[in-house]
Amino acid sequence: MQSSLERLNQDGILTSKAVSQEVRFLSETLETLLDSGEISTDAYLDAGTIQGGLSVLANLIAQGVSAEEARIQLQQLRVRAENINSNYPELDGKIEGIRH
């Protein structure tokens, strides 16, 4: 989860398209990991809060929210992702393992 958020933040310019692409990736990846038994239902549900937050962020950006507000929203998601990572330290690696 943290890598996904870092990936979005690396350019410094958030676009609705980039965030939406990450939402789709996370949706498909989390479903795959759950179906294969690599992550628990709890991890799936917790990670879904980041996916949902990114979906909201994509919509806000599409509606013209300021860059500053988008950065604030992304930072809040990063804090949540850190908490999820504390509970499921293997999750980020499993997600990124599918990306590559």
Disulfide bonds with the S-S distance in Angstrom:
none
